[in-house]
Amino acid sequence: MEQVQRAQALEAVTERIAGFIARGEVTGAGLAVAIGGRLLLEWYGGEAAPDVPAGPETLWPLASITKLYTAATVMALVERGELTLGTPVRALLPEFDGDGREAVTVRHLLTHTSGLIYEPEDMESLLRQQLPLDELVEAAFSAPLQFQPGTQVAYSDLGYAVAGLVAEEAAGRPFPALVRDLVLEPAGVHDTYFPLPPDEAGRLAQVTGALAEGTPGHMYGAGYGLRLAHPAWGVVASLPDLLRFVLLFTPHASARILSRATIRVMTSNQIGSLAEGGAFGIGFELAGGHFGEGDLLSPASFGHSGATGCTVWVEPEADLVLAYVSNRHLTTGREAFIRRLATVVNMVLAAVT
């Protein structure tokens, strides 16, 4: 009976998302909610791309939620003794040097405390030129650090790009292969891609407002951007697969790809007193995220959001996992973007608690 009541309460959430679509705020969206590891709701509305209805087969660009997959891969190497969080980046990438870089560790990269800038200042121009990944991340090796490593927090895609390079050097294999073999295959998420194969492009949600939109260099386009396998923003997945992946970090995991000790570290505060502007674990954002999208989330919650209009959260106090996807980028209006994510998270939590 309680499950039925919760499912009925969630109808208000889907009606609200349908309102986003009706008003043209997004063109397509999906929401999945699990309680106690059991699926309570899976809902889709609108179009993922022109004349393509959103549905369970849609592949959604996950943007920065990709960082969870990258962090899980790096931590799998830590478990295997091929890396430690305290490993200096320079030990594996000797060219990562100067301006204090010699003090940057793997932990700094994964907790946004490295001092690296967010992205190259000319990121859109680089994308429009369809440059290879190593040229997109060159700024990590040359741009001045914003602060000395470990002294402040500044969200950085480049930090995760470097983490991918470190993992490649430690394991002696390309990073996409590591993600596949250490995370995707063991987890059984067979509708998740990094990079996106050409023959799956027809299932891709079209993201409005991303960098280089309308050009072959579109950041979340099938022909270039999602072929790069960028460790900070390159994963695409179906909504059911996204929910299945996040469940791996709960007691209800369908497979155990990481130890409980590793999951504890990933989902607890790793930046100590620097957490005034929002805490980070390893990969995960904690207690509401750096956008502040979870007003009703508890201090024990963990998750991540992506600039393509998606968010995932685990709320241990309610034994809840939610995954929301849509296709309108943060750059189309930051205030409205955050409001939509916060509305969905708040209404789901209110409905089930």
C-alpha positions, 0 to 999 in steps of 0.5 A, a space after each residue: 500500500 505504501 508503495 502505491 501511495 508513493 507512486 501516486 504522489 510521484 504523479 505530481 512530479 511528472 505533471 510538473 516536468 510535463 509542464 516544463 515541456 509544455 512551456 518549452 523549457 525543455 523538449 524532452 525529459 525522463 525520471 526514474 525513482 527507486 526505493 529500497 532498490 526497487 523501481 518505483 517510477 520510470 517516466 518519459 515525456 516530450 521529444 529527445 530530438 526532433 520527431 524522436 520521442 523520449 523513452 527508455 531507448 534514448 541515450 542522454 549525454 550525461 555531461 558532468 555525471 561522467 565524473 562519477 564513471 571516471 572516479 569509479 575507474 580511478 578508484 578501481 585502479 586504487 583497489 588494484 594497487 596501481 594508483 593511490 590517491 596520494 600519487 603525485 600526478 608528475 610521477 606518471 606525467 612528468 610534463 605536468 610541472 611548474 607553477 606548483 603542479 608538482 604538488 598536485 595529487 590524484 586526490 586533488 584532481 578528483 576533489 576539485 582542489 588541484 587549482 586547475 582552471 575549469 576549462 580552456 578559456 577558448 573551449 568553444 573555439 577548440 571544439 569548433 576546430 574539432 581538435 583531438 582530446 590532447 589539445 583540449 586539455 593542454 591548458 591543464 599543463 600550461 595555464 597558471 594554477 588558480 591557487 596552490 593545490 589543496 588550499 581551495 576548491 574550484 570545480 574543474 573539468 580539466 582536473 578530471 581530464 588529467 585524472 584520465 591521463 594518469 589512469 592510462 599511464 598507470 594501467 598502460 591502457 586507453 582510458 575508455 577501455 579502462 572504463 569499459 572493463 573496470 566499470 561498465 562491463 562488470 556493472 552490466 550497464 550495456 546501454 552506456 557508451 564512452 565514447 558514443 559509437 557511430 551506429 548508436 547516434 540515432 538514439 542520441 538526445 539533442 542538447 540545446 544550448 551547448 558549446 559549438 551548437 549548430 556546428 560539426 564540433 558540437 560539444 554533445 554531438 555524435 560526430 565529434 564531441 561524444 567521440 572524444 571520450 572526455 573524462 569529465 563529460 563524455 558518457 552517454 546512457 539510457 535512463 534505466 542504465 543511469 539508475 542502475 549505475 547509481 544503485 551500485 553505490 547503495 546496498 542494493 547494487 546488482 553487482 559489486 564493482 567496488 568495495 564497501 571501503 571504496 564506496 565509503 570514501 567516494 561518498 564522504 567528505 574528502 575536502 574537510 574544512 574547505 567544504 563551505 561552498 559544498 562538499 565533495 567526496 571522490 567524484 560525488 557531490 555531497 548534501 545538495 551539490 554545487 548548484 544547490 539543487 537539493 533543498 530537501 536532501 539530507 547531509 548524508 546524500 550524495 550525487 551529481 548533476 550535469 550541464 545538459 539538464 540531468 541529475 542523480 541523487 542517493 538519499 540514504 535516509 529514505 533509501 532512495 535513488 533518483 535519476 532525472 534527464 533532460 536536454 536543455 543546457 545550463 547556458 540557456 539560463 542558469 537560474 531556470 536550469 537550477 530551478 528545474 533540477 531543484 524542483 524535481 529533486 525536492 518534489 521526489 523527496 517530498 513525495 516519498 517521505 
